[in-house]
Amino acid sequence: MMLELRGVNAYYGNIQALHEIDLYVEEGEIITLIGANGAGKSTTLMSISGIVPPRSGEILFRGKPIHGMSPDKIVALGICQVPEGRHIFPDLTVAENLDIGAFLRRDSKKIKEDLDYVYTLFPHLAKRRNQPGGNLSGGEQQMLAISRALMARPQLLLLDEPSMGLAPLVTRKIFEIIRMINKEQNTTIFLVEQNANLALKTANRGYVLENGRITLHDQADKLLNNEDIQKAYLGI
């Protein structure tokens, strides 16, 4: 098992955001966490990344505890997050943003290979490599944020709302790329996404989060056909 959360409780000050979260991620799969705004989806990812450390419970990566580690050490282990809202460096060029993604690496030959790979995945970025990130469109900035994370060569990629603010055509392209990354790079993906329909069509398994609690877990196709999920999240 690649990742496991056991009884994770997380807080913002005195406000509890996550309640006894139990979930797991197997190597090579795509899992998704769906739920309404404010359910705790982003907090779950930030707990894994060390940004919002759990107050109690355990987070295990390949069987070893990481819930007491700093974010940079968690990245060094092979876990990388693409945050909600992208958060690229707008004043740096596309190439400089990608260089930052590889900051902790020393394998210059493989860095060059990975750079070529992301430019193949996202030809628009190759054409704009010398432009400031802030000049890119929203879709291109999302491509850059994903590419920057890939430059860290993650084993586990955490994606937080990759479709946010994007046109449907761009969203479909982004999700095609997510599936390609999973298959071609054998990168395990933990996807948090407001578009439950698209997320469940992309993932192998899904979890439903309501008010900071996991209320349902199943194969993604079964969740797609679940009447309660259809009414609550799919508009059916």
Secondary structure, DSSP 8 states (H G I E B T S, - for coil): --EEEEEEEEEETTEEEEEEEEEEE-TT-EEEEE--TTSSHHHHHHHHHTSS--SEEEEEETTEE-TTS-HHHHHHHTEEEE-TT----TTSBHHHHHHHHTTT---HHHHHHHHHHHHHH-HHHHHTTTSBGGGS-HHHHHHHHHHHHHTT--SEEEEE-TTTT--HHHHHHHHHHHHHHHHHS--EEEEE-S-HHHHHHH-SEEEEEETTEEEEEEEHHHHHT-HHHIIIII--
